[in-house]
Amino acid sequence: MIRPERSVESFSRGAELTSAITAMWEHNAAMCGMSAEINATINARIDAIMEEFDLTLQEWHYWCKQLTDH
């Protein structure tokens, strides 16, 4: 479930969050093939963003889907 205050229509930090996700994706793509521990690095980045923006896992997936659908 997505909390109403974390929806695209309501989240006051939505633009900041989308920028953070996009930057993370760009950094992840640049790392491709560089490290045997790439998955751990990506997961740590996701965890940091989720914590910074107070997101649940469902909300994380919701926001990522919003970005990939547009």
Biopython code that builds the backbone (N, CA, C, O; Angstrom):
import numpy as np
from Bio.PDB.StructureBuilder import StructureBuilder

atoms = [
    (1, "MET", "N", (0.835, -1.175, 0.000)),
    (1, "MET", "CA", (0.000, 0.000, 0.000)),
    (1, "MET", "C", (0.885, 1.246, 0.000)),
    (1, "MET", "O", (1.905, 1.302, 0.686)),
    (2, "ILE", "N", (0.482, 2.218, -0.765)),
    (2, "ILE", "CA", (1.188, 3.489, -0.846)),
    (2, "ILE", "C", (0.482, 4.486, 0.064)),
    (2, "ILE", "O", (-0.716, 4.730, -0.076)),
    (3, "ARG", "N", (1.228, 5.050, 0.988)),
    (3, "ARG", "CA", (0.622, 6.055, 1.865)),
    (3, "ARG", "C", (0.226, 7.264, 1.013)),
    (3, "ARG", "O", (0.987, 7.681, 0.139)),
    (4, "PRO", "N", (-0.949, 7.824, 1.260)),
    (4, "PRO", "CA", (-1.408, 8.962, 0.446)),
    (4, "PRO", "C", (-0.398, 10.110, 0.404)),
    (4, "PRO", "O", (-0.255, 10.771, -0.625)),
    (5, "GLU", "N", (0.293, 10.347, 1.502)),
    (5, "GLU", "CA", (1.258, 11.441, 1.531)),
    (5, "GLU", "C", (2.528, 11.135, 0.741)),
    (5, "GLU", "O", (3.369, 12.017, 0.565)),
    (6, "ARG", "N", (2.680, 9.907, 0.266)),
    (6, "ARG", "CA", (3.838, 9.526, -0.547)),
    (6, "ARG", "C", (3.470, 9.319, -2.018)),
    (6, "ARG", "O", (4.291, 8.848, -2.805)),
    (7, "SER", "N", (2.258, 9.665, -2.382)),
    (7, "SER", "CA", (1.835, 9.505, -3.775)),
    (7, "SER", "C", (2.434, 10.610, -4.644)),
    (7, "SER", "O", (2.874, 11.640, -4.134)),
    (8, "VAL", "N", (2.447, 10.393, -5.931)),
    (8, "VAL", "CA", (2.973, 11.378, -6.874)),
    (8, "VAL", "C", (2.224, 12.702, -6.717)),
    (8, "VAL", "O", (2.822, 13.773, -6.812)),
    (9, "GLU", "N", (0.940, 12.623, -6.481)),
    (9, "GLU", "CA", (0.121, 13.826, -6.381)),
    (9, "GLU", "C", (0.366, 14.615, -5.097)),
    (9, "GLU", "O", (0.097, 15.815, -5.059)),
    (10, "SER", "N", (0.871, 13.968, -4.045)),
    (10, "SER", "CA", (0.950, 14.610, -2.736)),
    (10, "SER", "C", (2.339, 14.800, -2.159)),
    (10, "SER", "O", (2.528, 15.672, -1.311)),
    (11, "PHE", "N", (3.300, 14.030, -2.577)),
    (11, "PHE", "CA", (4.603, 14.039, -1.910)),
    (11, "PHE", "C", (5.351, 15.333, -2.233)),
    (11, "PHE", "O", (5.702, 15.591, -3.384)),
    (12, "SER", "N", (5.586, 16.130, -1.209)),
    (12, "SER", "CA", (6.227, 17.433, -1.414)),
    (12, "SER", "C", (7.678, 17.304, -1.876)),
    (12, "SER", "O", (8.229, 18.242, -2.454)),
    (13, "ARG", "N", (8.291, 16.164, -1.629)),
    (13, "ARG", "CA", (9.682, 15.940, -2.039)),
    (13, "ARG", "C", (9.777, 15.070, -3.299)),
    (13, "ARG", "O", (10.819, 14.474, -3.573)),
    (14, "GLY", "N", (8.691, 15.005, -4.053)),
    (14, "GLY", "CA", (8.650, 14.148, -5.235)),
    (14, "GLY", "C", (9.713, 14.468, -6.267)),
    (14, "GLY", "O", (10.351, 13.561, -6.801)),
    (15, "ALA", "N", (9.910, 15.742, -6.554)),
    (15, "ALA", "CA", (10.914, 16.126, -7.556)),
    (15, "ALA", "C", (12.318, 15.757, -7.072)),
    (15, "ALA", "O", (13.142, 15.279, -7.852)),
    (16, "GLU", "N", (12.578, 15.975, -5.813)),
    (16, "GLU", "CA", (13.869, 15.628, -5.226)),
    (16, "GLU", "C", (14.091, 14.112, -5.266)),
    (16, "GLU", "O", (15.188, 13.643, -5.570)),
    (17, "LEU", "N", (13.033, 13.357, -4.956)),
    (17, "LEU", "CA", (13.115, 11.900, -4.979)),
    (17, "LEU", "C", (13.372, 11.389, -6.390)),
    (17, "LEU", "O", (14.224, 10.523, -6.586)),
    (18, "THR", "N", (12.656, 11.907, -7.364)),
    (18, "THR", "CA", (12.857, 11.434, -8.741)),
    (18, "THR", "C", (14.269, 11.758, -9.219)),
    (18, "THR", "O", (14.870, 10.972, -9.953)),
    (19, "SER", "N", (14.796, 12.894, -8.814)),
    (19, "SER", "CA", (16.180, 13.232, -9.168)),
    (19, "SER", "C", (17.161, 12.256, -8.525)),
    (19, "SER", "O", (18.126, 11.832, -9.162)),
    (20, "ALA", "N", (16.918, 11.902, -7.278)),
    (20, "ALA", "CA", (17.795, 10.967, -6.571)),
    (20, "ALA", "C", (17.761, 9.581, -7.221)),
    (20, "ALA", "O", (18.800, 8.942, -7.383)),
    (21, "ILE", "N", (16.578, 9.128, -7.587)),
    (21, "ILE", "CA", (16.453, 7.815, -8.234)),
    (21, "ILE", "C", (17.158, 7.826, -9.589)),
    (21, "ILE", "O", (17.903, 6.901, -9.914)),
    (22, "THR", "N", (16.927, 8.861, -10.366)),
    (22, "THR", "CA", (17.551, 8.963, -11.688)),
    (22, "THR", "C", (19.072, 9.000, -11.571)),
    (22, "THR", "O", (19.771, 8.327, -12.329)),
    (23, "ALA", "N", (19.581, 9.774, -10.634)),
    (23, "ALA", "CA", (21.033, 9.842, -10.432)),
    (23, "ALA", "C", (21.582, 8.482, -10.014)),
    (23, "ALA", "O", (22.651, 8.072, -10.466)),
    (24, "MET", "N", (20.846, 7.787, -9.150)),
    (24, "MET", "CA", (21.282, 6.463, -8.721)),
    (24, "MET", "C", (21.357, 5.522, -9.918)),
    (24, "MET", "O", (22.332, 4.784, -10.068)),
    (25, "TRP", "N", (20.341, 5.543, -10.766)),
    (25, "TRP", "CA", (20.349, 4.683, -11.949)),
    (25, "TRP", "C", (21.548, 4.994, -12.837)),
    (25, "TRP", "O", (22.181, 4.083, -13.371)),
    (26, "GLU", "N", (21.860, 6.274, -12.994)),
    (26, "GLU", "CA", (23.000, 6.656, -13.829)),
    (26, "GLU", "C", (24.312, 6.155, -13.219)),
    (26, "GLU", "O", (25.173, 5.642, -13.933)),
    (27, "HIS", "N", (24.461, 6.301, -11.913)),
    (27, "HIS", "CA", (25.663, 5.806, -11.241)),
    (27, "HIS", "C", (25.748, 4.281, -11.342)),
    (27, "HIS", "O", (26.829, 3.730, -11.549)),
    (28, "ASN", "N", (24.623, 3.613, -11.199)),
    (28, "ASN", "CA", (24.611, 2.151, -11.301)),
    (28, "ASN", "C", (25.031, 1.707, -12.695)),
    (28, "ASN", "O", (25.810, 0.764, -12.835)),
    (29, "ALA", "N", (24.528, 2.372, -13.723)),
    (29, "ALA", "CA", (24.872, 2.009, -15.100)),
    (29, "ALA", "C", (26.364, 2.219, -15.363)),
    (29, "ALA", "O", (26.986, 1.442, -16.088)),
    (30, "ALA", "N", (26.928, 3.260, -14.778)),
    (30, "ALA", "CA", (28.343, 3.539, -14.964)),
    (30, "ALA", "C", (29.223, 2.498, -14.284)),
    (30, "ALA", "O", (30.367, 2.300, -14.692)),
    (31, "MET", "N", (28.716, 1.838, -13.267)),
    (31, "MET", "CA", (29.475, 0.817, -12.534)),
    (31, "MET", "C", (29.444, -0.544, -13.207)),
    (31, "MET", "O", (30.245, -1.417, -12.873)),
    (32, "CYS", "N", (28.560, -0.730, -14.121)),
    (32, "CYS", "CA", (28.337, -2.048, -14.710)),
    (32, "CYS", "C", (29.657, -2.713, -15.100)),
    (32, "CYS", "O", (30.447, -2.163, -15.867)),
    (33, "GLY", "N", (29.868, -3.878, -14.567)),
    (33, "GLY", "CA", (31.054, -4.656, -14.871)),
    (33, "GLY", "C", (32.295, -4.254, -14.090)),
    (33, "GLY", "O", (33.357, -4.850, -14.270)),
    (34, "MET", "N", (32.179, -3.253, -13.227)),
    (34, "MET", "CA", (33.348, -2.755, -12.509)),
    (34, "MET", "C", (33.628, -3.496, -11.206)),
    (34, "MET", "O", (34.754, -3.461, -10.709)),
    (35, "SER", "N", (32.631, -4.161, -10.649)),
    (35, "SER", "CA", (32.828, -4.732, -9.325)),
    (35, "SER", "C", (32.050, -6.029, -9.172)),
    (35, "SER", "O", (30.946, -6.186, -9.693)),
    (36, "ALA", "N", (32.657, -6.941, -8.449)),
    (36, "ALA", "CA", (31.970, -8.193, -8.136)),
    (36, "ALA", "C", (30.871, -7.958, -7.105)),
    (36, "ALA", "O", (29.969, -8.783, -6.957)),
    (37, "GLU", "N", (30.945, -6.842, -6.400)),
    (37, "GLU", "CA", (29.970, -6.530, -5.354)),
    (37, "GLU", "C", (28.963, -5.471, -5.805)),
    (37, "GLU", "O", (28.434, -4.727, -4.979)),
    (38, "ILE", "N", (28.701, -5.403, -7.080)),
    (38, "ILE", "CA", (27.817, -4.369, -7.612)),
    (38, "ILE", "C", (26.416, -4.437, -6.995)),
    (38, "ILE", "O", (25.816, -3.400, -6.712)),
    (39, "ASN", "N", (25.893, -5.644, -6.786)),
    (39, "ASN", "CA", (24.557, -5.767, -6.207)),
    (39, "ASN", "C", (24.492, -5.203, -4.801)),
    (39, "ASN", "O", (23.504, -4.567, -4.433)),
    (40, "ALA", "N", (25.524, -5.425, -4.017)),
    (40, "ALA", "CA", (25.560, -4.879, -2.658)),
    (40, "ALA", "C", (25.588, -3.359, -2.696)),
    (40, "ALA", "O", (24.936, -2.707, -1.879)),
    (41, "THR", "N", (26.327, -2.793, -3.624)),
    (41, "THR", "CA", (26.403, -1.338, -3.765)),
    (41, "THR", "C", (25.053, -0.770, -4.174)),
    (41, "THR", "O", (24.598, 0.229, -3.617)),
    (42, "ILE", "N", (24.418, -1.407, -5.143)),
    (42, "ILE", "CA", (23.100, -0.947, -5.594)),
    (42, "ILE", "C", (22.092, -1.039, -4.462)),
    (42, "ILE", "O", (21.321, -0.106, -4.238)),
    (43, "ASN", "N", (22.091, -2.151, -3.750)),
    (43, "ASN", "CA", (21.150, -2.300, -2.629)),
    (43, "ASN", "C", (21.396, -1.256, -1.548)),
    (43, "ASN", "O", (20.443, -0.740, -0.965)),
    (44, "ALA", "N", (22.647, -0.939, -1.273)),
    (44, "ALA", "CA", (22.962, 0.093, -0.280)),
    (44, "ALA", "C", (22.453, 1.456, -0.730)),
    (44, "ALA", "O", (21.958, 2.237, 0.083)),
    (45, "ARG", "N", (22.573, 1.740, -2.013)),
    (45, "ARG", "CA", (22.056, 3.010, -2.548)),
    (45, "ARG", "C", (20.539, 3.080, -2.420)),
    (45, "ARG", "O", (19.988, 4.111, -2.032)),
    (46, "ILE", "N", (19.879, 1.993, -2.744)),
    (46, "ILE", "CA", (18.412, 1.948, -2.623)),
    (46, "ILE", "C", (18.010, 2.150, -1.168)),
    (46, "ILE", "O", (17.121, 2.947, -0.868)),
    (47, "ASP", "N", (18.664, 1.430, -0.269)),
    (47, "ASP", "CA", (18.348, 1.566, 1.159)),
    (47, "ASP", "C", (18.541, 2.997, 1.635)),
    (47, "ASP", "O", (17.732, 3.505, 2.411)),
    (48, "ALA", "N", (19.600, 3.649, 1.181)),
    (48, "ALA", "CA", (19.868, 5.027, 1.601)),
    (48, "ALA", "C", (18.766, 5.977, 1.110)),
    (48, "ALA", "O", (18.320, 6.850, 1.854)),
    (49, "ILE", "N", (18.340, 5.807, -0.123)),
    (49, "ILE", "CA", (17.271, 6.661, -0.654)),
    (49, "ILE", "C", (15.965, 6.391, 0.072)),
    (49, "ILE", "O", (15.237, 7.322, 0.419)),
    (50, "MET", "N", (15.666, 5.114, 0.303)),
    (50, "MET", "CA", (14.430, 4.779, 1.022)),
    (50, "MET", "C", (14.430, 5.396, 2.416)),
    (50, "MET", "O", (13.404, 5.892, 2.881)),
    (51, "GLU", "N", (15.571, 5.364, 3.075)),
    (51, "GLU", "CA", (15.655, 5.943, 4.416)),
    (51, "GLU", "C", (15.541, 7.467, 4.367)),
    (51, "GLU", "O", (14.817, 8.070, 5.159)),
    (52, "GLU", "N", (16.259, 8.078, 3.437)),
    (52, "GLU", "CA", (16.235, 9.542, 3.340)),
    (52, "GLU", "C", (14.840, 10.082, 3.065)),
    (52, "GLU", "O", (14.460, 11.131, 3.586)),
    (53, "PHE", "N", (14.068, 9.355, 2.235)),
    (53, "PHE", "CA", (12.745, 9.825, 1.845)),
    (53, "PHE", "C", (11.617, 9.106, 2.589)),
    (53, "PHE", "O", (10.444, 9.282, 2.263)),
    (54, "ASP", "N", (11.976, 8.297, 3.590)),
    (54, "ASP", "CA", (10.998, 7.584, 4.415)),
    (54, "ASP", "C", (10.028, 6.777, 3.566)),
    (54, "ASP", "O", (8.812, 6.931, 3.682)),
    (55, "LEU", "N", (10.574, 5.911, 2.710)),
    (55, "LEU", "CA", (9.756, 5.094, 1.815)),
    (55, "LEU", "C", (9.725, 3.649, 2.281)),
    (55, "LEU", "O", (10.711, 3.125, 2.799)),
    (56, "THR", "N", (8.584, 3.019, 2.089)),
    (56, "THR", "CA", (8.489, 1.582, 2.258)),
    (56, "THR", "C", (8.970, 0.938, 0.955)),
    (56, "THR", "O", (9.152, 1.628, -0.048)),
    (57, "LEU", "N", (9.173, -0.367, 0.970)),
    (57, "LEU", "CA", (9.581, -1.058, -0.245)),
    (57, "LEU", "C", (8.526, -0.908, -1.335)),
    (57, "LEU", "O", (8.862, -0.709, -2.503)),
    (58, "GLN", "N", (7.272, -1.001, -0.964)),
    (58, "GLN", "CA", (6.191, -0.815, -1.947)),
    (58, "GLN", "C", (6.227, 0.581, -2.554)),
    (58, "GLN", "O", (6.013, 0.753, -3.754)),
    (59, "GLU", "N", (6.497, 1.566, -1.725)),
    (59, "GLU", "CA", (6.569, 2.940, -2.232)),
    (59, "GLU", "C", (7.786, 3.119, -3.136)),
    (59, "GLU", "O", (7.707, 3.841, -4.130)),
    (60, "TRP", "N", (8.893, 2.487, -2.816)),
    (60, "TRP", "CA", (10.074, 2.523, -3.677)),
    (60, "TRP", "C", (9.717, 2.005, -5.069)),
    (60, "TRP", "O", (10.025, 2.645, -6.074)),
    (61, "HIS", "N", (9.072, 0.851, -5.122)),
    (61, "HIS", "CA", (8.690, 0.272, -6.410)),
    (61, "HIS", "C", (7.685, 1.160, -7.139)),
    (61, "HIS", "O", (7.758, 1.306, -8.359)),
    (62, "TYR", "N", (6.764, 1.744, -6.414)),
    (62, "TYR", "CA", (5.776, 2.660, -6.981)),
    (62, "TYR", "C", (6.476, 3.836, -7.678)),
    (62, "TYR", "O", (6.153, 4.164, -8.820)),
    (63, "TRP", "N", (7.433, 4.464, -6.990)),
    (63, "TRP", "CA", (8.123, 5.618, -7.567)),
    (63, "TRP", "C", (8.979, 5.210, -8.758)),
    (63, "TRP", "O", (9.034, 5.935, -9.752)),
    (64, "CYS", "N", (9.641, 4.078, -8.677)),
    (64, "CYS", "CA", (10.433, 3.611, -9.818)),
    (64, "CYS", "C", (9.539, 3.349, -11.020)),
    (64, "CYS", "O", (9.901, 3.671, -12.151)),
    (65, "LYS", "N", (8.385, 2.770, -10.778)),
    (65, "LYS", "CA", (7.438, 2.521, -11.868)),
    (65, "LYS", "C", (6.956, 3.829, -12.478)),
    (65, "LYS", "O", (6.815, 3.932, -13.697)),
    (66, "GLN", "N", (6.704, 4.819, -11.646)),
    (66, "GLN", "CA", (6.277, 6.123, -12.151)),
    (66, "GLN", "C", (7.335, 6.687, -13.119)),
    (66, "GLN", "O", (6.994, 7.267, -14.150)),
    (67, "LEU", "N", (8.589, 6.514, -12.783)),
    (67, "LEU", "CA", (9.665, 7.039, -13.613)),
    (67, "LEU", "C", (9.843, 6.249, -14.907)),
    (67, "LEU", "O", (10.178, 6.826, -15.941)),
    (68, "THR", "N", (9.624, 4.955, -14.861)),
    (68, "THR", "CA", (9.814, 4.147, -16.062)),
    (68, "THR", "C", (8.606, 4.168, -16.980)),
    (68, "THR", "O", (8.727, 3.860, -18.165)),
    (69, "ASP", "N", (7.454, 4.522, -16.458)),
    (69, "ASP", "CA", (6.244, 4.578, -17.278)),
    (69, "ASP", "C", (6.121, 5.870, -18.087)),
    (69, "ASP", "O", (5.281, 5.968, -18.981)),
    (70, "HIS", "N", (6.949, 6.845, -17.776)),
    (70, "HIS", "CA", (6.841, 8.141, -18.468)),
    (70, "HIS", "C", (7.996, 8.386, -19.378)),
    (70, "HIS", "O", (8.056, 9.428, -20.032)),
]
sb = StructureBuilder()
sb.init_structure("model")
sb.init_model(0)
sb.init_chain("A")
sb.init_seg("    ")
for serial, (resi, resn, name, xyz) in enumerate(atoms, 1):
    if name == "N":
        sb.init_residue(resn, " ", resi, " ")
    sb.init_atom(name, np.array(xyz, "f"), 0.0, 1.0, " ", f" {name:<3s}", serial, name[0])
structure = sb.get_structure()
